[in-house]
Structures are given as C-alpha cells and as structure tokens.
C-alpha cells in the first residue's frame, strides 16, 4: 500500500505538517531576521540559543 494513500493524501500531495508555514504578517522584521538566522543553526547551536532565550523570560511569564 502506498504511504500517501495510508495517510489519506492524493498521489504527489505533501502532508500539511511537512510544509513550511507561511510567515505571519504581524511578525516584525526583527523577528523574521532572527528566524532566518535560527534556521541556519545545527541542533546543538539551536538548543543552546533556546536555553539562553528561556533564561531571558521572566519566571512569571513562563
């Protein structure tokens, strides 16, 4: 059985969760630049940045 059929997709169709999401128009240019930079990092670098970012958020906001 074709995996596309098993997932309920038409032949050649890509699952929605595999498609890259469109940027939200409300995102600031600064946030879009940051996201572009983050996409260039490897897993270890991204994890490190994630820890740093979480440490900047006040505990009451988490």
N, C-alpha and C positions, 0 to 999 in steps of 0.2 A: 504494500500500500504506500502511495506517495505521501510524504510527510505533510505537504501542503493540504492535501485532502483531509488528513487526520486533524489538522489544525483548523479546518473549515475555511481555507483560503482557496481562491481560484488559482489556476496554474500561473506561475510567474509573479503572483502577488506577494508583497512583503508584509509580514505581520506589523501591526501598528506599533507595538512595543519595540520593534527593531529600528524604526525610522527615527532619525534625529528630529527632535522637536524644534518647531519654529521659534525664534526668539520672541518674547513677549514685547509688544511695542512700548510698554511702560518702563522697560529696563533702561537705565541711564547709560550713556556712552561709556562711563567709567566702569560700570558693571559688565558691559559687553566686552570691553578690553580685558578685564580680569578673567572672564570666562574663556576668551580666546587663549590667554596665557596658560590657564589651568589645563586646557585640553592638550597642551604640548608636554605636560609633565608625565613622568612614569609613575607607577603605582606607589613607590616608596616616597617620592617627592610629593605627590598629591596627598598622601597620608600625613606627612609632616605639616604641610600647609593647612590641612584640616584641623590638626591638633592646635596649631597656632591660632587659627580663626576662632575655634571654640573657646580658647582661653581669653579672647578679647571680648566675648559676650558676657555681660554681667549675669551672675548666677540667677537672679530673679527673672531674667528674660529667657532662660533656657527651658 
